[in-house]
Amino acid sequence: EIEPASRSVILINWVLIVLVMTSSRFLARWLLLLQNDKNNVIIFGAGSAGRQLSNALNQSKEYNPIAFIDDSSEINNHFINGLKVFYPNDLQSLIGKKGIKEVLIAMPSLKSSRRHEIINFLEPYPVQVRSLPGVSALAKGQVTVNDLLEIDLRDLLGRETVEPNKDLFKKNISKIVVQTGVM
């Protein structure tokens, strides 16, 4: 004959079920947090602007800085803010191994010719390229992660843009009216 279960067994089973259910929810939430949706990025330039940018990105929910790219032999293979510094020639292998989505140029005081060289270097790679705004905004502390600018065609020009002269347009462009059809 089977004896009926005591009340303590029912209470213990109820407590165990509640613990398993709540702990499974916490475990699922923890696993989702580990699976981060941040974009893996590389910072091009390990100077002071690059270090500031890596600090800002560590606080960001969108970007996960993986490494620095810099052509200085003095800092190559060193760690800055916990990120290793690589030569530009290592970029292809980093993109493949680490799943890099973007390259952030952190050299706001670059001359336009050097900026043009870097953009041409990055062009064949399957990454989006962004850059920091100018030095004055950086010095004033007005730059945040959201201020990263997408590279524009004007950046590829290699010189300052020249606005068109409207007087020349007026002199060289005339209006021509063509009428077609029957009146």
Secondary structure, 3 states (H helix, E strand, C coil): CCCCCCHHHHHHHHHHHHHHHHHHHHHHHHHHHHCCCCEEEEEECCCHHHHHHHHHHHCCCCEEEEEEECCCCCCCCCEECCEEEECHHHHHHHHHHHCCCEEEECCCCCCHHHHHHHHHHHCCCCCEEEECCCHHHHHCCCCCHHHCEECCHHHHCCCCCCCCCHHHHHHHCCCCCCCCCCC
